[in-house]
Structure formats: structure tokens, C-alpha cells
């Protein structure tokens, strides 16, 4: 706030005679202050210049390989797209830096503001990261198996899709009813809380070493997204590319959001570039529908067709190498081979008809400051390459993001007892997982509770990707976290999760204490009780 | 928060990533300062970019004994604006958009032109240095000590210049205000 009185007093100190003209002085200063123009400072400019500065800080790489390879393959494109790619997109997305961890620019402490979700904000994405693995284990068994249950990490205000056919209990406790989420086949309710299907919790027990956190503060990271082309540049590109049918200069604030291109040949690739998100995905154009049955098309794959993990990783590596995609920012590749688990669980009758996947994914986990990045369900996140098993070659990729981040330190929760307790509740968002076959209803309506113990080992420090919503603006933050490995679990059920994740930033943990908790579905005569801590007990009425 | 001086020492030792902290701290102020002197969004962004790129390039030559980082950055910004107009007009007597006649400032943002006309009614007759003092003191709310560093003058000198500038504007106020009131009434009615 401009201190006009101070300005006036300074003037009087030098020119006392002007006191007589105070009204006029006030008027002139107020007039000048009121004429201060809107400078139109915007986030796009801020981000673009920051990216440009960082590119000047770190050595540039030759980014031509990837694109030369693509464009040499008869891509359909127009000059404007190429120009935009050359000027804006490619340098941003493909800029290589270095020693696994991308570019990280240090900001002042707490530069991202509060990490606490505002009370009015909805946090649909925050806990709604539903990984493929998070789908109920029955989903992929056999041909056409339907997902019986799909749920996020639990808690929060996750929007959850529950594809179950079981009737929803009339005692199901939800906070509100609206039309923004789905339960069952088309019934919409707001899922401030979600109700697991015949809820039966696992019990997590920490078996690792005593923990000590030395640091008072740790860096929270935020990816710097490409905010596209400012109007002047884009207008100029369009005009120069011969698009003269209209006056581009009349449009203001234009920005490029995405570009899609395709290779004009059978089995070519489609490329989607999310300019705002700074992402690239590549998918193979299958110009025919693959037949999955025995009486048409190629025969279904057999177990003997399935290559080893080493072979699959080799094919994924070859694909990345062919397209000049650098792997420096990523960790050791891992094959997503859950089909092997499902195969192991399939009964002898089901095994002859078991569906062997035509495409298998390899994940190259994202590395930041030498640490792996996870999602909230404890799965590694990063670049994913799809390998076509029938053709034995790379069939596309996704999650190829620009690797430019800014970092700001936040206070760490040093009470490791609290952190372990959160882990023993299933993690920050608390895992409420349907444990198939663990609940049995007897004739008198009583429920037999079977205790499923999941043992957690000593954690490593990594990062977890979280969506933080504040004032209805969501942003993806990469938060330091304890990654507790699951070292032991029951043999007779498939528990998909491999790790339990607990963020280490105090204010994030503090906010979660007030979030609504899911309520289990009820069976006759049984009143489920859940404390705010997420532990669960069942009590006969 | 780290002091500028420590961040610059770190940058000069090779940890240039910390330049991002300085960027975050000053980018809006520098951008706004340049916008005030150009009244054109794209030009302001272009010149602000050049300012920070120059600062990054020359950070090793910055000497804190001569002045603060802030004043150094403002000096680069001022010179970048002057270079822009002098190169464009191929003359040596233009420093910013206020030195252009109303027929020459067609580059300015359409929605800001009437505002520019009003500001010109007040400030166009001032020297570029006096205008900068007014901008820095009233629009950027800088202290005289900060202004003195930016302009390379003493604090007292800046106080005196500002005081006399306001006194001069006051003397011319009847005409200037008349124009402003007419324009403002026009705005209110429309």
C-alpha cells in the first residue's frame, strides 16, 4: 500500500513552503498513483523465462535425434507444427541435463505457499490415483473379467468408481449425495467417503529398524510446465506458415495446448504432445482390430510365447534408443508383469483359457535428486514403454515428461513414531483394501474376521507425487516421503501393493487428520467402527 | 530467506541454479518497471527476458561493493529499454515510450493507450531521470535509498529531485488535471 503520507512528509522536509499546498500535492500524487497501469504480468511469461534461464544454466544437448527419427518416417505435419515444435516444445521436453534428476532450481523456503488443502477445495485427484495395479485382483483373470472393485488409496475426497454389482447397503454412510461420482452402474453419489465392498482391513505391522530423521526441512518439488507460446510468437509462426485467411493479430493471449501427429503408414505411430503439461505419448496405430478368440485372426498367445523380463527390457531399451530418448532421468527399468501373479492364482480349469497379454509395459522410474518417485499407492512412477509381445518390439510410450523442477524447503515431521503409526494405518491416505476371501458371513449374520498381517520393512526416503488443491487450483507436488517396503504378506491372497508411502512434510500430515474417513459397509447385526486414525474394529451390536 | 549477497556468492562459485531464487524475487518488479516504460506486453516481456539473461551471463562480474543486486538489475533493465528504443528509432534522444509522440507509440497495448495519454499529460515533459524517480517512488513504492542505488545518485539527491518534480507537476496541475478530469469523466460515462 502506497504510503502517501510518508511521501508528503518527505517533501515537506525539503520544501516546507509546500505545506500550504497540501491539498494540491495530495491530489497530484493520488492521481499519479491511480494512473499506474496494469502491467499484465502473467504466469506464462514467468514460466517461459524461467525455463529459458535454466536452459542457459545447464548445458544444452542435441535434441534432434528423436525428432529427426520421427520426421524421417513420413509424418503428416504442417510447417506451423514443426515450427512450434522447433521453437517451443522440443527444447523444453527433450532437454537433457544430466545425472539423473532433471533440472532443479532452488527457490526460497515455502515458495509454493501452503500445502494444506483449502477447506473449500475438492481433492479429487489427490487420493484418486488409481493405478492399474490397484484394481481388484479378479479383474484380469481370464478373458473378459470385469473389475469388481476399483478404488483409490482411500480417504480424502477421492472420486471413486465402484464397478461392483453388489447392493449398496442402506446403512452406507456418505456425507453427501450429488451427481459427480459413480457407485455401481450409474448411481451417482459424492464420495466424500467411499465405502469398500465388504470391508476388511489389513493390519500393517512395522518390523524395521528404529527411525531417525536428521533434517529439519526437506525440499518439495514442483514440475515446471511448459506454458506454450505467447501470442506474439505464435501469431508470427502462423502468419509465416502461410495461414493468412484471418488476422491472427486480433487474437490475444493465444497459447498452444497440444499437438498431435501421425505417421502415415500401416503400423505407424501417433504422437501426442501435451504442450501445457510438457508431456509426450506415442502409440502405435493398429489399423485392424486384433481378434482375441480362437476362431478368427491370430491365435491367442501361449505361455511359451511370453518372453523373459530381460528380453522385454531389452526391447524397451531398444525402442527408447531408436527414438533418441534419454534415460538419464530414470532409474532401473522394471517389467509390469502382474499377469504372472494372476496366472499363479488361476485355478487349473482356468489356466487353459488364461489370457496372456499382447502388450507388456516396462516402467523406468523417475529419479529426482537421486531418489525414486512413487504414487500414493506405493507404485513407482515414471516413463512407461509398451512392448508388443506378438511383434516383439516397442509399441509406444507415455509419461515422457519434461524434467524441470523447482524446489522449496518445507518443515519435516521429525516425530518418527507418528510416521510409523501412519505407515501402520496403511499409509498417508490410509489403505482400505478389499481383501478377497477374508470375510465370511455365517447363518446368523455374524462376520468372521480374519486378520491379514502385512509386514513393513525399514523405509527409504523417496518422493511421492501428490495433487495439492488450494483455492480450487490443483498442482502436482513431489513431496519427500518414507517408502516402507512390504516385506511379508499373506500367501493366500493377492495384495497388490508393494510399498506404503508416508509423506514427510509436516503440514501435509497435519491436514490429513481432519479429512473424512470411509465407513465400511455393514452386514446384518454388525456395526463397524472406525476411529479417525483409520484403524478398524468391528463390534457386535 | 537467503540474502541476495549469499545467493550471488553461490552463483559466482558456480551454483547458478540459485539464480532461480533471485529470478523469483525480482522478475515481477523488473517486468513491471519495463512495462511502465514501454506500455506493451510483448515488448516488456522480451526486454525483461533480455535483462535476466544478461544478468545471468554477467553475474560473475557483479560486485556487491558497488551496489545492491537490485540496483544492478534495474540498471540493466533501464539500459535494455534505452537500447531497444534507440536501436528501433535510430536516434539517441529516446529512452522510453514517453519520449515518443502519440503518433509513434502505436506499438503500445491498445487497452493501455488512453492510460498512456493521461500519464503523458502528467509526466511527458519531465526528463527521463525524473520520470524514473516518479515511477520508482509512486508505482514501485521503492525507498529513496533503493532509488538512489538504481539511479546511481545519493539518497538526498533523489529526495530533492522527487520533491521538485512533484512541485513542478503541482504548478502545472490545473491544465494537467483538467485533462485528466475530462478523460476520467469520459471513462465513468462509458
Interface residues (C-beta under 8 A of the other chain):
Chain A: X2 X3 X7 X10 X11 X13 X14 X15 X18 X21 X24 X25 X27 X28 X29 X31 X32 X33 X35 X36 X37 X38 X39 X40 X41 X45 X46 X49 X50 X52 X53 X54 X56 X57 X103 X104 X105 X106 X107 X108 X109 X111 X230 X231 X232 X406
Chain B: X1 X2 X16 X17 X18 X19 X20 X21 X23 X24 X25 X27 X28 X31 X32 X35 X36 X39 X41 X42 X44 X45 X48 X49 X52 X53 X56 X57 X109 X112 X115 X116 X118 X119 X122 X123 X134 X137 X138 X139 X141 X144 X159 X160 X162 X163 X164 X166 X167 X169 X170 X173 X177 X180
